[in-house]
């Protein structure tokens, strides 16, 4: 959605001076699992799913001295500091990190959604952890990472994890940036407000976006962009603190996110959780010694690759049970292989919810009540029906392989509400293939999470080379052999563990896939 374009300091200091990874993905497009995957190098299917305590994952790997990034670096002599949001079970994870002695310094909000004027968790090696109220008059980040870096970094190698809340819901911008984008509306991409009868159930039944919904979407989009201006300031501040300390040229800086976001594409309102490019692609930038300024890396990389890459850059051993792979040699200009040809993305519904990610504006008369559904439907009235809606409704044009038009898919949708997540039809796993010859997204849906090939709910297949906005489900046109090859490759990655994940991602199935 162009977020880096409105962050000039991040662009200048990190993108222009570092490497931009243009094909970076998350293993799970929602907060807690993705953050756990980043900090442990382990995939969703190896983190205790289903039934884990935090959005189905077991976050205990994060604090473990032998498994999490914090503990592994601490054991190697790094001074590890933690600031901001770690995972969604924030009060527990911070206490467990302190108890495990996996970090030397913690200064983070006790509740990840409440940064201003509320309790902060404090811990420093050699002392007991405690909580205290943040001074409401002090800008949050002026007093945290900068001060800790200045006081502690000179003692040896350090690692600082900084997790800003922005632009996470409710995306409250700083007062001085609140109206920075008042003249901006949501990007109306070709798939905006389009639904198709060949999508999974809760997506195809979502009703058309009306003016009220669009009003809320636009305001939320403006708020998210405005909140990112403070993140841009944070990047500037930390960069120049490192420069003033004389350690900038010896330090690697990584900038990334735990998932993407959508605004009305396929008529989904505002959130993540779907197997579409808007949700699973992330920005990923690395700046540091040995990295050519302004370089780009087209390799297919994932959030699980962060831990092994950081350990590799630090000259440390990578645990054998880590699912991710280091791309350090590629960052440093090595001539090694480009790595995997595919990546697995997995998501189990965290519970049916609706278009309410803009509730900060619930008292704003400009848009009206929270639009959970047409005609003022509230949550208790929402029904996930089996129908496919009004086939005579206005549709969206979709180009075929030759660039002409196949016609209009109807804007189907007879649902009662704008469903964002669905326990009934939004548990899925995806094979994301990206090679010189293939640019595919193959998705299987199964709310039982058993993945019996004869009992799957639904399939989607997109050729993003010809259909970049994922408007045409090509699964129906695929041959039985191609379907079997895609299913087999996805099943192999879903069962992978440790080094086997890298091997499975390069598998010898290209002949089958391209037949």
Buried (B, 14 or more C-beta within 10 A) or exposed (E): BEBBEBBEBBBBBBBEBBBBBBBBBBBBBBBBBBBBBBBBBBBBBBBBBEEBBBBBBBBBBBBBEEBBBBBBBBBBEBBBBBBBBBBBBBBBBBBBBBEBBBBBBBBBBBBBBBBBEBBBBBBBEEEEBEBEEBEEEEBBBEEBBBEBBEEBBEEEBBBBBBBBBBBBBBBBBBEEBBEBBEEEBBEEBEBBBBBBBBBBBBBBBBBBBEEBBBBBBBBBBBBBBBBBBBBBBBBBBBBBBBEEBEBBEEBBBBBBBBBBBBBBBBBBBBBBBBBBBBBBBBBBBBBBEEBEEEBEBEBBBBBBBBBBBBBBBBEBEBBEBBBBBBBBBBBBEEEEEBBBBBBBBBBBBBEBBBBBBBEBBEEEEEBBEBBBBBEEBEEEEBBBEEEBBBEEBEBBEBBEEEEEEEEEBBBBBBBBBBBBBBBBBBBBBBBBBBBEEBBBBBBBBBBEBEBEEEEBBBBBBBBBEBBBBBBBBBBEEBEEEBBEBBBBBBBBBBEBBBBEBBEBBBBEBBEBBEE
